[in-house]
């Protein structure tokens, strides 16, 4: 169970970094 939580937290940390970077071009182009 701890391993799942650990993986989820790693993914969550990844998402907090990745998603804003991914959205930036979308916001800039207006799409």
mmJSON file of the N, C-alpha and C atoms, coordinates in Angstrom:
{"data_MODEL":{"atom_site":{
"group_PDB":["ATOM","ATOM","ATOM","ATOM","ATOM","ATOM","ATOM","ATOM","ATOM","ATOM","ATOM","ATOM","ATOM","ATOM","ATOM","ATOM","ATOM","ATOM","ATOM","ATOM","ATOM","ATOM","ATOM","ATOM","ATOM","ATOM","ATOM","ATOM","ATOM","ATOM","ATOM","ATOM","ATOM","ATOM","ATOM","ATOM","ATOM","ATOM","ATOM","ATOM","ATOM","ATOM","ATOM","ATOM","ATOM","ATOM","ATOM","ATOM","ATOM","ATOM","ATOM","ATOM","ATOM","ATOM","ATOM","ATOM","ATOM","ATOM","ATOM","ATOM","ATOM","ATOM","ATOM","ATOM","ATOM","ATOM","ATOM","ATOM","ATOM","ATOM","ATOM","ATOM","ATOM","ATOM","ATOM","ATOM","ATOM","ATOM","ATOM","ATOM","ATOM","ATOM","ATOM","ATOM","ATOM","ATOM","ATOM","ATOM","ATOM","ATOM","ATOM","ATOM","ATOM"],
"id":[1,2,3,4,5,6,7,8,9,10,11,12,13,14,15,16,17,18,19,20,21,22,23,24,25,26,27,28,29,30,31,32,33,34,35,36,37,38,39,40,41,42,43,44,45,46,47,48,49,50,51,52,53,54,55,56,57,58,59,60,61,62,63,64,65,66,67,68,69,70,71,72,73,74,75,76,77,78,79,80,81,82,83,84,85,86,87,88,89,90,91,92,93],
"type_symbol":["N","C","C","N","C","C","N","C","C","N","C","C","N","C","C","N","C","C","N","C","C","N","C","C","N","C","C","N","C","C","N","C","C","N","C","C","N","C","C","N","C","C","N","C","C","N","C","C","N","C","C","N","C","C","N","C","C","N","C","C","N","C","C","N","C","C","N","C","C","N","C","C","N","C","C","N","C","C","N","C","C","N","C","C","N","C","C","N","C","C","N","C","C"],
"label_atom_id":["N","CA","C","N","CA","C","N","CA","C","N","CA","C","N","CA","C","N","CA","C","N","CA","C","N","CA","C","N","CA","C","N","CA","C","N","CA","C","N","CA","C","N","CA","C","N","CA","C","N","CA","C","N","CA","C","N","CA","C","N","CA","C","N","CA","C","N","CA","C","N","CA","C","N","CA","C","N","CA","C","N","CA","C","N","CA","C","N","CA","C","N","CA","C","N","CA","C","N","CA","C","N","CA","C","N","CA","C"],
"label_alt_id":[null,null,null,null,null,null,null,null,null,null,null,null,null,null,null,null,null,null,null,null,null,null,null,null,null,null,null,null,null,null,null,null,null,null,null,null,null,null,null,null,null,null,null,null,null,null,null,null,null,null,null,null,null,null,null,null,null,null,null,null,null,null,null,null,null,null,null,null,null,null,null,null,null,null,null,null,null,null,null,null,null,null,null,null,null,null,null,null,null,null,null,null,null],
"label_comp_id":["UNK","UNK","UNK","UNK","UNK","UNK","UNK","UNK","UNK","UNK","UNK","UNK","UNK","UNK","UNK","UNK","UNK","UNK","UNK","UNK","UNK","UNK","UNK","UNK","UNK","UNK","UNK","UNK","UNK","UNK","UNK","UNK","UNK","UNK","UNK","UNK","UNK","UNK","UNK","UNK","UNK","UNK","UNK","UNK","UNK","UNK","UNK","UNK","UNK","UNK","UNK","UNK","UNK","UNK","UNK","UNK","UNK","UNK","UNK","UNK","UNK","UNK","UNK","UNK","UNK","UNK","UNK","UNK","UNK","UNK","UNK","UNK","UNK","UNK","UNK","UNK","UNK","UNK","UNK","UNK","UNK","UNK","UNK","UNK","UNK","UNK","UNK","UNK","UNK","UNK","UNK","UNK","UNK"],
"label_asym_id":["A","A","A","A","A","A","A","A","A","A","A","A","A","A","A","A","A","A","A","A","A","A","A","A","A","A","A","A","A","A","A","A","A","A","A","A","A","A","A","A","A","A","A","A","A","A","A","A","A","A","A","A","A","A","A","A","A","A","A","A","A","A","A","A","A","A","A","A","A","A","A","A","A","A","A","A","A","A","A","A","A","A","A","A","A","A","A","A","A","A","A","A","A"],
"label_entity_id":["1","1","1","1","1","1","1","1","1","1","1","1","1","1","1","1","1","1","1","1","1","1","1","1","1","1","1","1","1","1","1","1","1","1","1","1","1","1","1","1","1","1","1","1","1","1","1","1","1","1","1","1","1","1","1","1","1","1","1","1","1","1","1","1","1","1","1","1","1","1","1","1","1","1","1","1","1","1","1","1","1","1","1","1","1","1","1","1","1","1","1","1","1"],
"label_seq_id":[1,1,1,2,2,2,3,3,3,4,4,4,5,5,5,6,6,6,7,7,7,8,8,8,9,9,9,10,10,10,11,11,11,12,12,12,13,13,13,14,14,14,15,15,15,16,16,16,17,17,17,18,18,18,19,19,19,20,20,20,21,21,21,22,22,22,23,23,23,24,24,24,25,25,25,26,26,26,27,27,27,28,28,28,29,29,29,30,30,30,31,31,31],
"pdbx_PDB_ins_code":[null,null,null,null,null,null,null,null,null,null,null,null,null,null,null,null,null,null,null,null,null,null,null,null,null,null,null,null,null,null,null,null,null,null,null,null,null,null,null,null,null,null,null,null,null,null,null,null,null,null,null,null,null,null,null,null,null,null,null,null,null,null,null,null,null,null,null,null,null,null,null,null,null,null,null,null,null,null,null,null,null,null,null,null,null,null,null,null,null,null,null,null,null],
"Cartn_x":[0.828,0.0,0.868,1.911,2.799,3.424,3.729,4.348,3.41,2.133,1.144,1.093,1.082,1.059,2.32,3.441,4.724,4.703,4.215,4.118,3.162,2.012,1.024,1.62,2.36,2.982,4.015,4.778,5.753,5.039,3.947,3.166,2.548,2.056,1.44,2.468,3.673,4.752,5.076,5.095,5.348,4.269,3.019,1.905,1.928,2.304,2.327,3.363,4.4,5.428,5.034,4.558,4.322,3.101,2.005,0.753,0.865,1.395,1.552,2.442,3.491,4.38,3.642,2.745,1.983,0.893,0.308,-0.768,-0.249,0.991,1.546,1.387,1.811,1.641,0.173,-0.711,-2.138,-2.68,-2.249,-2.677,-2.107,-0.863,-0.2,-0.826,-1.225,-1.818,-3.305,-3.916,-5.326,-6.256,-5.709,-6.539,-7.127],
"Cartn_y":[-1.203,0.0,1.262,1.277,2.439,2.735,1.675,1.848,2.594,2.269,2.954,4.439,4.712,6.103,6.83,6.153,6.731,7.079,6.152,6.371,7.521,7.523,8.577,9.943,10.03,11.297,11.743,10.792,11.117,11.643,10.99,11.415,12.785,12.99,14.266,15.395,15.14,16.131,16.417,15.362,15.506,16.373,16.102,16.84,18.314,18.617,20.019,20.812,20.136,20.777,20.738,19.585,19.349,20.091,20.074,20.633,22.135,22.958,24.382,24.603,23.803,23.909,23.532,22.538,22.051,23.047,23.713,24.663,25.991,26.329,27.618,27.876,26.966,27.205,27.329,26.587,26.67,28.053,28.598,29.928,30.989,30.832,31.803,31.845,30.689,30.644,30.962,30.894,31.217,30.055,28.878,27.691,27.132],
"Cartn_z":[0.0,0.0,0.0,0.823,0.885,-0.479,-1.221,-2.531,-3.472,-3.414,-4.245,-3.885,-2.591,-2.126,-2.587,-2.492,-2.904,-4.392,-5.199,-6.642,-6.931,-6.249,-6.453,-6.136,-5.053,-4.664,-5.694,-6.224,-7.264,-8.505,-8.877,-10.035,-9.775,-8.551,-8.2,-8.274,-7.778,-7.872,-9.336,-10.143,-11.568,-12.21,-11.853,-12.44,-12.065,-10.828,-10.4,-11.189,-11.663,-12.481,-13.953,-14.406,-15.829,-16.363,-15.629,-16.133,-16.427,-15.501,-15.85,-17.074,-17.217,-18.374,-19.654,-19.55,-20.691,-21.075,-20.086,-20.348,-20.905,-20.595,-21.013,-22.519,-23.386,-24.827,-25.226,-24.571,-24.879,-24.546,-23.416,-22.989,-23.944,-24.328,-25.199,-26.594,-27.122,-28.456,-28.422,-27.247,-27.087,-27.409,-27.61,-27.878,-26.603],
"occupancy":[1.0,1.0,1.0,1.0,1.0,1.0,1.0,1.0,1.0,1.0,1.0,1.0,1.0,1.0,1.0,1.0,1.0,1.0,1.0,1.0,1.0,1.0,1.0,1.0,1.0,1.0,1.0,1.0,1.0,1.0,1.0,1.0,1.0,1.0,1.0,1.0,1.0,1.0,1.0,1.0,1.0,1.0,1.0,1.0,1.0,1.0,1.0,1.0,1.0,1.0,1.0,1.0,1.0,1.0,1.0,1.0,1.0,1.0,1.0,1.0,1.0,1.0,1.0,1.0,1.0,1.0,1.0,1.0,1.0,1.0,1.0,1.0,1.0,1.0,1.0,1.0,1.0,1.0,1.0,1.0,1.0,1.0,1.0,1.0,1.0,1.0,1.0,1.0,1.0,1.0,1.0,1.0,1.0],
"B_iso_or_equiv":[0.0,0.0,0.0,0.0,0.0,0.0,0.0,0.0,0.0,0.0,0.0,0.0,0.0,0.0,0.0,0.0,0.0,0.0,0.0,0.0,0.0,0.0,0.0,0.0,0.0,0.0,0.0,0.0,0.0,0.0,0.0,0.0,0.0,0.0,0.0,0.0,0.0,0.0,0.0,0.0,0.0,0.0,0.0,0.0,0.0,0.0,0.0,0.0,0.0,0.0,0.0,0.0,0.0,0.0,0.0,0.0,0.0,0.0,0.0,0.0,0.0,0.0,0.0,0.0,0.0,0.0,0.0,0.0,0.0,0.0,0.0,0.0,0.0,0.0,0.0,0.0,0.0,0.0,0.0,0.0,0.0,0.0,0.0,0.0,0.0,0.0,0.0,0.0,0.0,0.0,0.0,0.0,0.0],
"pdbx_formal_charge":[null,null,null,null,null,null,null,null,null,null,null,null,null,null,null,null,null,null,null,null,null,null,null,null,null,null,null,null,null,null,null,null,null,null,null,null,null,null,null,null,null,null,null,null,null,null,null,null,null,null,null,null,null,null,null,null,null,null,null,null,null,null,null,null,null,null,null,null,null,null,null,null,null,null,null,null,null,null,null,null,null,null,null,null,null,null,null,null,null,null,null,null,null],
"auth_seq_id":[1,1,1,2,2,2,3,3,3,4,4,4,5,5,5,6,6,6,7,7,7,8,8,8,9,9,9,10,10,10,11,11,11,12,12,12,13,13,13,14,14,14,15,15,15,16,16,16,17,17,17,18,18,18,19,19,19,20,20,20,21,21,21,22,22,22,23,23,23,24,24,24,25,25,25,26,26,26,27,27,27,28,28,28,29,29,29,30,30,30,31,31,31],
"auth_comp_id":["UNK","UNK","UNK","UNK","UNK","UNK","UNK","UNK","UNK","UNK","UNK","UNK","UNK","UNK","UNK","UNK","UNK","UNK","UNK","UNK","UNK","UNK","UNK","UNK","UNK","UNK","UNK","UNK","UNK","UNK","UNK","UNK","UNK","UNK","UNK","UNK","UNK","UNK","UNK","UNK","UNK","UNK","UNK","UNK","UNK","UNK","UNK","UNK","UNK","UNK","UNK","UNK","UNK","UNK","UNK","UNK","UNK","UNK","UNK","UNK","UNK","UNK","UNK","UNK","UNK","UNK","UNK","UNK","UNK","UNK","UNK","UNK","UNK","UNK","UNK","UNK","UNK","UNK","UNK","UNK","UNK","UNK","UNK","UNK","UNK","UNK","UNK","UNK","UNK","UNK","UNK","UNK","UNK"],
"auth_asym_id":["A","A","A","A","A","A","A","A","A","A","A","A","A","A","A","A","A","A","A","A","A","A","A","A","A","A","A","A","A","A","A","A","A","A","A","A","A","A","A","A","A","A","A","A","A","A","A","A","A","A","A","A","A","A","A","A","A","A","A","A","A","A","A","A","A","A","A","A","A","A","A","A","A","A","A","A","A","A","A","A","A","A","A","A","A","A","A","A","A","A","A","A","A"],
"auth_atom_id":["N","CA","C","N","CA","C","N","CA","C","N","CA","C","N","CA","C","N","CA","C","N","CA","C","N","CA","C","N","CA","C","N","CA","C","N","CA","C","N","CA","C","N","CA","C","N","CA","C","N","CA","C","N","CA","C","N","CA","C","N","CA","C","N","CA","C","N","CA","C","N","CA","C","N","CA","C","N","CA","C","N","CA","C","N","CA","C","N","CA","C","N","CA","C","N","CA","C","N","CA","C","N","CA","C","N","CA","C"],
"pdbx_PDB_model_num":[1,1,1,1,1,1,1,1,1,1,1,1,1,1,1,1,1,1,1,1,1,1,1,1,1,1,1,1,1,1,1,1,1,1,1,1,1,1,1,1,1,1,1,1,1,1,1,1,1,1,1,1,1,1,1,1,1,1,1,1,1,1,1,1,1,1,1,1,1,1,1,1,1,1,1,1,1,1,1,1,1,1,1,1,1,1,1,1,1,1,1,1,1]
}}}
